[in-house]
Amino acid sequence: MNIGPEIDEIIYKYYKITVGPYWPPERKLVEDRYETLFFPFIAVDTPAFSMEKIWSGLDVLGYLGTWSATAQYRKKNNADPVALIRRDFEKIWGPMDEYRTVRWPLHVKAARVHGDRE
């Protein structure tokens, strides 16, 4: 997800370092944009696109709390990893009821099963 450079840096460190070891192995497929997925078809180029939401800081922190890696961290450590970044996040975000645009790049691996058909 992308919000802005300073917030993105906090979330990236949370994603990779704090809860990174708790992601299931198949998460790597998403990180690799499905490029490493075996795909025995003729690939079709797809446009770049993303999903957008307008969220408050509380919405973003709540979303981080839904991640499977966050749940695994909680289970293994009996602690909430979101609390580890909350202070830095709030300092950069400002008022937590302030809204910003949150974007998620979406990646598609598409193909035509019969490459010569329209």
CNS distance restraints for C-alpha pairs under 8 A (distance, minus, plus):
assign (resid   1 and name CA) (resid   8 and name CA) 7.54 0.50 0.50
assign (resid   1 and name CA) (resid 102 and name CA) 6.62 0.50 0.50
assign (resid   1 and name CA) (resid 103 and name CA) 5.39 0.50 0.50
assign (resid   1 and name CA) (resid 104 and name CA) 4.41 0.50 0.50
assign (resid   1 and name CA) (resid 105 and name CA) 6.93 0.50 0.50
assign (resid   2 and name CA) (resid   8 and name CA) 5.89 0.50 0.50
assign (resid   2 and name CA) (resid 102 and name CA) 5.80 0.50 0.50
assign (resid   2 and name CA) (resid 103 and name CA) 5.08 0.50 0.50
assign (resid   2 and name CA) (resid 104 and name CA) 6.32 0.50 0.50
assign (resid   3 and name CA) (resid   7 and name CA) 6.42 0.50 0.50
assign (resid   3 and name CA) (resid   8 and name CA) 6.06 0.50 0.50
assign (resid   3 and name CA) (resid 100 and name CA) 7.18 0.50 0.50
assign (resid   3 and name CA) (resid 101 and name CA) 6.23 0.50 0.50
assign (resid   3 and name CA) (resid 102 and name CA) 4.95 0.50 0.50
assign (resid   3 and name CA) (resid 103 and name CA) 6.52 0.50 0.50
assign (resid   4 and name CA) (resid   8 and name CA) 5.66 0.50 0.50
assign (resid   5 and name CA) (resid   9 and name CA) 6.13 0.50 0.50
assign (resid   6 and name CA) (resid  10 and name CA) 6.67 0.50 0.50
assign (resid   6 and name CA) (resid  92 and name CA) 6.90 0.50 0.50
assign (resid   7 and name CA) (resid  11 and name CA) 6.30 0.50 0.50
assign (resid   7 and name CA) (resid  89 and name CA) 6.71 0.50 0.50
assign (resid   7 and name CA) (resid  92 and name CA) 6.63 0.50 0.50
assign (resid   7 and name CA) (resid  93 and name CA) 7.08 0.50 0.50
assign (resid   8 and name CA) (resid  12 and name CA) 5.87 0.50 0.50
assign (resid   9 and name CA) (resid  13 and name CA) 6.22 0.50 0.50
assign (resid  10 and name CA) (resid  14 and name CA) 6.25 0.50 0.50
assign (resid  10 and name CA) (resid  85 and name CA) 7.28 0.50 0.50
assign (resid  10 and name CA) (resid  88 and name CA) 7.60 0.50 0.50
assign (resid  10 and name CA) (resid  89 and name CA) 6.77 0.50 0.50
assign (resid  11 and name CA) (resid  15 and name CA) 6.00 0.50 0.50
assign (resid  12 and name CA) (resid  16 and name CA) 5.98 0.50 0.50
assign (resid  13 and name CA) (resid  17 and name CA) 5.28 0.50 0.50
assign (resid  13 and name CA) (resid  18 and name CA) 6.66 0.50 0.50
assign (resid  14 and name CA) (resid  18 and name CA) 4.70 0.50 0.50
assign (resid  14 and name CA) (resid  19 and name CA) 6.10 0.50 0.50
assign (resid  14 and name CA) (resid  20 and name CA) 7.45 0.50 0.50
assign (resid  14 and name CA) (resid  85 and name CA) 7.36 0.50 0.50
assign (resid  15 and name CA) (resid  19 and name CA) 5.56 0.50 0.50
assign (resid  15 and name CA) (resid  20 and name CA) 5.42 0.50 0.50
assign (resid  16 and name CA) (resid  20 and name CA) 4.20 0.50 0.50
assign (resid  16 and name CA) (resid  21 and name CA) 7.66 0.50 0.50
assign (resid  17 and name CA) (resid  21 and name CA) 7.31 0.50 0.50
assign (resid  18 and name CA) (resid  81 and name CA) 7.05 0.50 0.50
assign (resid  19 and name CA) (resid  23 and name CA) 7.00 0.50 0.50
assign (resid  19 and name CA) (resid  69 and name CA) 5.56 0.50 0.50
assign (resid  19 and name CA) (resid  70 and name CA) 6.03 0.50 0.50
assign (resid  19 and name CA) (resid  73 and name CA) 6.35 0.50 0.50
assign (resid  19 and name CA) (resid  81 and name CA) 7.44 0.50 0.50
assign (resid  20 and name CA) (resid  69 and name CA) 7.09 0.50 0.50
assign (resid  21 and name CA) (resid  69 and name CA) 7.81 0.50 0.50
assign (resid  22 and name CA) (resid  68 and name CA) 7.92 0.50 0.50
assign (resid  22 and name CA) (resid  69 and name CA) 4.66 0.50 0.50
assign (resid  22 and name CA) (resid  70 and name CA) 7.39 0.50 0.50
assign (resid  22 and name CA) (resid  72 and name CA) 5.82 0.50 0.50
assign (resid  22 and name CA) (resid  73 and name CA) 6.17 0.50 0.50
assign (resid  23 and name CA) (resid  27 and name CA) 6.42 0.50 0.50
assign (resid  23 and name CA) (resid  68 and name CA) 6.86 0.50 0.50
assign (resid  23 and name CA) (resid  69 and name CA) 4.69 0.50 0.50
assign (resid  23 and name CA) (resid  72 and name CA) 7.91 0.50 0.50
assign (resid  24 and name CA) (resid  69 and name CA) 7.50 0.50 0.50
assign (resid  26 and name CA) (resid  30 and name CA) 7.72 0.50 0.50
assign (resid  27 and name CA) (resid  31 and name CA) 6.57 0.50 0.50
assign (resid  28 and name CA) (resid  32 and name CA) 5.99 0.50 0.50
assign (resid  29 and name CA) (resid  33 and name CA) 6.22 0.50 0.50
assign (resid  29 and name CA) (resid  34 and name CA) 4.98 0.50 0.50
assign (resid  29 and name CA) (resid  35 and name CA) 7.51 0.50 0.50
assign (resid  29 and name CA) (resid  36 and name CA) 6.76 0.50 0.50
assign (resid  29 and name CA) (resid  37 and name CA) 6.85 0.50 0.50
assign (resid  30 and name CA) (resid  34 and name CA) 5.77 0.50 0.50
assign (resid  32 and name CA) (resid  36 and name CA) 6.57 0.50 0.50
assign (resid  33 and name CA) (resid 107 and name CA) 5.75 0.50 0.50
assign (resid  33 and name CA) (resid 108 and name CA) 7.56 0.50 0.50
assign (resid  34 and name CA) (resid 107 and name CA) 7.57 0.50 0.50
assign (resid  34 and name CA) (resid 108 and name CA) 7.56 0.50 0.50
assign (resid  34 and name CA) (resid 109 and name CA) 6.58 0.50 0.50
assign (resid  35 and name CA) (resid 109 and name CA) 7.74 0.50 0.50
assign (resid  41 and name CA) (resid 111 and name CA) 5.95 0.50 0.50
assign (resid  41 and name CA) (resid 112 and name CA) 6.86 0.50 0.50
assign (resid  41 and name CA) (resid 113 and name CA) 6.12 0.50 0.50
assign (resid  42 and name CA) (resid 111 and name CA) 5.46 0.50 0.50
assign (resid  42 and name CA) (resid 112 and name CA) 6.14 0.50 0.50
assign (resid  42 and name CA) (resid 113 and name CA) 7.12 0.50 0.50
assign (resid  42 and name CA) (resid 115 and name CA) 6.23 0.50 0.50
assign (resid  43 and name CA) (resid 109 and name CA) 7.28 0.50 0.50
assign (resid  43 and name CA) (resid 110 and name CA) 5.86 0.50 0.50
assign (resid  43 and name CA) (resid 111 and name CA) 4.40 0.50 0.50
assign (resid  43 and name CA) (resid 112 and name CA) 6.94 0.50 0.50
assign (resid  44 and name CA) (resid 109 and name CA) 7.70 0.50 0.50
assign (resid  44 and name CA) (resid 110 and name CA) 5.49 0.50 0.50
assign (resid  44 and name CA) (resid 111 and name CA) 4.87 0.50 0.50
assign (resid  44 and name CA) (resid 112 and name CA) 6.87 0.50 0.50
assign (resid  45 and name CA) (resid 110 and name CA) 7.36 0.50 0.50
assign (resid  46 and name CA) (resid 108 and name CA) 6.92 0.50 0.50
assign (resid  46 and name CA) (resid 109 and name CA) 7.70 0.50 0.50
assign (resid  46 and name CA) (resid 110 and name CA) 7.24 0.50 0.50
assign (resid  48 and name CA) (resid 105 and name CA) 7.75 0.50 0.50
assign (resid  48 and name CA) (resid 106 and name CA) 7.41 0.50 0.50
assign (resid  48 and name CA) (resid 107 and name CA) 7.41 0.50 0.50
assign (resid  49 and name CA) (resid 105 and name CA) 6.19 0.50 0.50
assign (resid  49 and name CA) (resid 106 and name CA) 5.88 0.50 0.50
assign (resid  49 and name CA) (resid 107 and name CA) 7.65 0.50 0.50
assign (resid  50 and name CA) (resid 103 and name CA) 6.36 0.50 0.50
assign (resid  50 and name CA) (resid 104 and name CA) 5.36 0.50 0.50
assign (resid  50 and name CA) (resid 105 and name CA) 4.22 0.50 0.50
assign (resid  50 and name CA) (resid 106 and name CA) 5.00 0.50 0.50
assign (resid  51 and name CA) (resid 103 and name CA) 5.61 0.50 0.50
assign (resid  51 and name CA) (resid 104 and name CA) 5.19 0.50 0.50
assign (resid  51 and name CA) (resid 105 and name CA) 6.49 0.50 0.50
assign (resid  51 and name CA) (resid 106 and name CA) 6.90 0.50 0.50
assign (resid  52 and name CA) (resid 101 and name CA) 6.66 0.50 0.50
assign (resid  52 and name CA) (resid 102 and name CA) 5.58 0.50 0.50
assign (resid  52 and name CA) (resid 103 and name CA) 4.54 0.50 0.50
assign (resid  52 and name CA) (resid 104 and name CA) 6.50 0.50 0.50
assign (resid  53 and name CA) (resid 101 and name CA) 5.82 0.50 0.50
assign (resid  53 and name CA) (resid 102 and name CA) 5.32 0.50 0.50
assign (resid  53 and name CA) (resid 103 and name CA) 6.70 0.50 0.50
assign (resid  54 and name CA) (resid  99 and name CA) 6.15 0.50 0.50
assign (resid  54 and name CA) (resid 100 and name CA) 5.45 0.50 0.50
assign (resid  54 and name CA) (resid 101 and name CA) 4.56 0.50 0.50
assign (resid  54 and name CA) (resid 102 and name CA) 6.06 0.50 0.50
assign (resid  55 and name CA) (resid  59 and name CA) 5.55 0.50 0.50
assign (resid  55 and name CA) (resid  60 and name CA) 6.59 0.50 0.50
assign (resid  55 and name CA) (resid  99 and name CA) 5.13 0.50 0.50
assign (resid  55 and name CA) (resid 100 and name CA) 5.59 0.50 0.50
assign (resid  55 and name CA) (resid 101 and name CA) 6.40 0.50 0.50
assign (resid  55 and name CA) (resid 102 and name CA) 6.67 0.50 0.50
assign (resid  56 and name CA) (resid  60 and name CA) 6.52 0.50 0.50
assign (resid  56 and name CA) (resid  96 and name CA) 6.08 0.50 0.50
assign (resid  56 and name CA) (resid  97 and name CA) 5.20 0.50 0.50
assign (resid  56 and name CA) (resid  98 and name CA) 5.29 0.50 0.50
assign (resid  56 and name CA) (resid  99 and name CA) 4.25 0.50 0.50
assign (resid  56 and name CA) (resid 100 and name CA) 6.36 0.50 0.50
assign (resid  57 and name CA) (resid  61 and name CA) 6.33 0.50 0.50
assign (resid  57 and name CA) (resid  90 and name CA) 7.53 0.50 0.50
assign (resid  57 and name CA) (resid  93 and name CA) 6.56 0.50 0.50
assign (resid  57 and name CA) (resid  95 and name CA) 7.68 0.50 0.50
assign (resid  57 and name CA) (resid  96 and name CA) 4.57 0.50 0.50
assign (resid  57 and name CA) (resid  97 and name CA) 6.26 0.50 0.50
assign (resid  57 and name CA) (resid  98 and name CA) 6.65 0.50 0.50
assign (resid  57 and name CA) (resid  99 and name CA) 6.95 0.50 0.50
assign (resid  58 and name CA) (resid  62 and name CA) 5.99 0.50 0.50
assign (resid  58 and name CA) (resid  96 and name CA) 5.74 0.50 0.50
assign (resid  58 and name CA) (resid  97 and name CA) 6.84 0.50 0.50
assign (resid  59 and name CA) (resid  63 and name CA) 6.12 0.50 0.50
assign (resid  60 and name CA) (resid  64 and name CA) 6.35 0.50 0.50
assign (resid  61 and name CA) (resid  65 and name CA) 6.38 0.50 0.50
assign (resid  61 and name CA) (resid  82 and name CA) 6.97 0.50 0.50
assign (resid  61 and name CA) (resid  86 and name CA) 7.78 0.50 0.50
assign (resid  62 and name CA) (resid  66 and name CA) 6.78 0.50 0.50
assign (resid  63 and name CA) (resid  67 and name CA) 7.07 0.50 0.50
assign (resid  64 and name CA) (resid  70 and name CA) 7.18 0.50 0.50
assign (resid  64 and name CA) (resid  82 and name CA) 7.00 0.50 0.50
assign (resid  65 and name CA) (resid  70 and name CA) 5.99 0.50 0.50
assign (resid  65 and name CA) (resid  71 and name CA) 7.42 0.50 0.50
assign (resid  65 and name CA) (resid  82 and name CA) 6.57 0.50 0.50
assign (resid  66 and name CA) (resid  70 and name CA) 6.85 0.50 0.50
assign (resid  66 and name CA) (resid  71 and name CA) 7.21 0.50 0.50
assign (resid  67 and name CA) (resid  71 and name CA) 6.51 0.50 0.50
assign (resid  68 and name CA) (resid  72 and name CA) 6.25 0.50 0.50
assign (resid  69 and name CA) (resid  73 and name CA) 6.09 0.50 0.50
assign (resid  70 and name CA) (resid  74 and name CA) 6.22 0.50 0.50
assign (resid  70 and name CA) (resid  80 and name CA) 7.65 0.50 0.50
assign (resid  70 and name CA) (resid  81 and name CA) 6.64 0.50 0.50
assign (resid  70 and name CA) (resid  82 and name CA) 7.78 0.50 0.50
assign (resid  71 and name CA) (resid  75 and name CA) 6.18 0.50 0.50
assign (resid  72 and name CA) (resid  76 and name CA) 6.13 0.50 0.50
assign (resid  73 and name CA) (resid  77 and name CA) 5.82 0.50 0.50
assign (resid  73 and name CA) (resid  78 and name CA) 7.62 0.50 0.50
assign (resid  73 and name CA) (resid  79 and name CA) 7.45 0.50 0.50
assign (resid  73 and name CA) (resid  80 and name CA) 7.51 0.50 0.50
assign (resid  73 and name CA) (resid  81 and name CA) 6.90 0.50 0.50
assign (resid  74 and name CA) (resid  78 and name CA) 4.93 0.50 0.50
assign (resid  74 and name CA) (resid  79 and name CA) 5.03 0.50 0.50
assign (resid  74 and name CA) (resid  80 and name CA) 5.50 0.50 0.50
assign (resid  74 and name CA) (resid  81 and name CA) 6.97 0.50 0.50
assign (resid  75 and name CA) (resid  79 and name CA) 7.76 0.50 0.50
assign (resid  80 and name CA) (resid  84 and name CA) 7.53 0.50 0.50
assign (resid  81 and name CA) (resid  85 and name CA) 7.43 0.50 0.50
assign (resid  82 and name CA) (resid  86 and name CA) 6.16 0.50 0.50
assign (resid  83 and name CA) (resid  87 and name CA) 7.72 0.50 0.50
assign (resid  85 and name CA) (resid  89 and name CA) 5.92 0.50 0.50
assign (resid  86 and name CA) (resid  90 and name CA) 5.98 0.50 0.50
assign (resid  87 and name CA) (resid  91 and name CA) 6.18 0.50 0.50
assign (resid  88 and name CA) (resid  92 and name CA) 6.41 0.50 0.50
assign (resid  89 and name CA) (resid  93 and name CA) 5.93 0.50 0.50
assign (resid  90 and name CA) (resid  94 and name CA) 5.61 0.50 0.50
assign (resid  90 and name CA) (resid  95 and name CA) 7.29 0.50 0.50
assign (resid  90 and name CA) (resid  96 and name CA) 6.74 0.50 0.50
assign (resid  93 and name CA) (resid  98 and name CA) 7.91 0.50 0.50
assign (resid  94 and name CA) (resid  98 and name CA) 7.30 0.50 0.50
assign (resid 111 and name CA) (resid 115 and name CA) 7.92 0.50 0.50
assign (resid 112 and name CA) (resid 117 and name CA) 7.73 0.50 0.50
